[in-house]
């Protein structure tokens, strides 16, 4: 199955700054890809190249087989920026209707999109009366109208409460299951772990990682944390037998590699009833991100 989005060795410079350096990335139908990187890593520049707002100086980019910015590409892609702004005097229904006309979508798609983001009851309120979270959901509604083949989402959960964030990711999974390719960036790394199929990491304009989280965990070879909980009468024995670091008086925390994880778990099982509970934690997306981006606080970059 051919990719909806494909970039091949895309490069872009702004004077002396190399914003993108030979970036090759694909997103296929139904894929949810998280694009991560510090401020200035090149995420927004890549989005603008894909949207046709910027012309790449090297390499090629294609959206549904068409050049970014072409009529065919514009019909295929929808974009939700981090900060959305709409005319305050227009209603939510009028905003989505306008975008539906731009995309030659059916009029029935308007209320369907508003329903997906829980804005039907507020459809005829003016945007000036919307909260930040409601405006963000309205932005998602305009992005969804017309059933795009590619969704570009730049920090899409900004301004949403936890329940709305969960609803947002459920909706993205639903959209992806119908074949839409999704490329999204977000500063909330923990919320992306179980909600994307692949993670792509940009560092100073270069793509330094692009794989499922499990593959990145394996290649990074970061320590796996094992926390063993015991009782006050047995914790000294557990600590003596296993080593590691005492936590909160009743637990021991160990670090191990993937290769010796099972041996460590076997050693824990030999302690029998001296162990109350065992918690195994693989490297988190936050740790994986720091590993591949090689973040240096002295550079003054932030996520």
Buried (B, 14 or more C-beta within 10 A) or exposed (E): EEBBBBBBEBBBBEEEEBBBBBBEBBBBBBBBBBBBBBEBBBBBBBBBBBBBEBEBEBBEBBBBEBEBBBEEBBBBBBBBBBEBEBEEEBBBBBBBBBBBEEBEBEEEBBBBBBEBBBBBEBBEBBBEEBEEBBBBBBBBBBBBBBBBBBBBBBBBBBBBEEEBBBBBBEBBBEBBEEBBBBBBBBBEBEBBBEBBBBBBBBBBBBBBBBBEBEEBBBEBEBBBBBBBBBEEEBBEEBBEBBEBEEEEEBBBBBEBEBEEBEEBBEBBEEBEEBBBEEEBEBBBBBBBBBBBBEBEEEEEBEB
